[in-house]
Amino acid sequence: MPQDPAEKAPAPSMAAVDFEALRDDFPNLADGQPPLHYLDSAASTQKPACVIESIRHCYAHEYGPVHRGLYPLAENASENYEAARRTLARFINAGTTDQVVFTRSATEAINLVASGWAATHLQSGDEIWVSQMEHHSNFLPWQRVCNQRDARLRIIPVDDRGRLDLENAPELFGPRSRLIAISQMSNVLGTINPVREVVEHARRHDIPVLVDAAQSVGHMPVDVQELDCDFLVASAHKMCGPTGIGFLYGTSARLRETEPLLLGGGMVDEVGIDHSSWAEIPARFEAGSPNLAGAVGLATAVDYLSTIGLKAIEQRVRDLTDYAYQTLEAFDEVLLYGPETGNERGGILSFNIEGIHPHDVAQVAGEQGVAIRAGHHCCQPLMQRLGVSSTARASLNFYNNEQDISALADVINETVKLFGKR
Amino acid sequence: MTDQSIYRAVLLDHFHNPRNKGDLGDMQIVRRGSNPRCGDEIEIGINCENNTLESVRFRGRGCSICLASASLMTESARGLKLTQARDLIEKMQLWFGDQGGVGPPGMGLAALGSVRQHPARKKCVLLAWQALDEILDEIERHPEIVGA
């Protein structure tokens, strides 16, 4: 098991966490009248008051340009920005702080690696491997770069229980494989993929691995050195942080091989008419004025989660997921996708109700104060594998409780009553 | 379920008991409407005589709003002159457009109004109407198909 980064950051209380009390940290959950049953955290998590306040405080009292001024306000802003990077680096246990690059999102981070690394390393006939359960953001950038470089996009199949079917991807570690890009946790099925095992094999063949950790960072302990991956990406807004900021982790060697995606201010060393040179890593990947308040908000979210403890969060979500799974499974009309409960599954449950379109399920849910998602979840290749056009999805975070899941059960009863066969 | 619910009795009735739904084998023109984002997929078929829609039918799968709207559309469009059908479609599109100030084009369609406050589902409503619009385009281009 990965070491809990929280043990190195602010120490979590040894006492059992009172998760019910933590709901009061989230204004949207605490104020809710009528109550909000928020079961859409895989799309975006709710924000604790401390994160909201840190962003307000940054803009109100500590705001200045980052890496651009020599007066105290600007120097302080630069320091706060870099302190956020240190906090994040410690959180994912990066070897050095400069291995963490701030981006707008996990999506931008993947595009950065596709354009900046893959495009300059792929040759005709090479292969990039992704899995059939990838989010479009970990699919389309690879599809495009493969088309541009006359390379092949290969697919690791998914078995009937929604797990990676590595045995049926015999060429995954073959001589033409140049990069493997897989998610640590599926945003549709909740499957937790054996990333460590994939990296271990890939290492032996010198194939870099990018881990899409958008659903896992902040929800379970994630340690990049333990995973031993080359790249890892995530978004702040899925881990109680603000929208508009995410990050790319890369090993120093891989980042040195990567060209910047965006060119402009702040990322250069020397600019001439015919030739320019880039700044050091990570600045070379952060063209334009940095998102200071975003970085501060993200660091505050990291501190908040670390104080609760990532292992405690993981266990809480596992307990809730187990309860939700059994609740949904009890309905004859409900078809659940993905692995059964247990270690293979995070807090994401995709399901359909026989004969009823998931949009109708989500609409009825909305009217009853239950926020769930319906659609293809930006995973059309996976929908094809499941043989459906869309699913309903309930996703859990540590701030959910038993009542949220009972409310979901009520929604299913109501939906069946309205639309079911009569 | 409140009165504001978009699943008002009329829509539920059309979902559970769709009108003019089924085989399109003997229709003169069939057009498909699909929304790959959510998997709604329907086909509209018509028979036309003397510039009048003698029969309008549909088949397909989709959410309750999409199917109820298709059912309502077939009822509203049947018996209309082609120009009247075009006019009805335009009014539907205006009613579901952003400008406001346009009411439902007929009492029978008023139930769909509850969907207007849910922008994400407007496309579900309009799918059948757009398919009919394309059929009218086709008739304009090739009137011989309907014997004109």
Interface residues (C-beta under 8 A of the other chain):
Chain A: I356 H357 P358 H359 D360 Q363 V364 E367 A374 G375 H376 Q380 V388 S389 S390 E414 L418 F419 R422
Chain B: M1 T2 S5 I6 Y7 L12 F15 H16 P36 R37 C38 G39 D40 E41 G62 C63 S64 I65 C66 H118 R121 C124
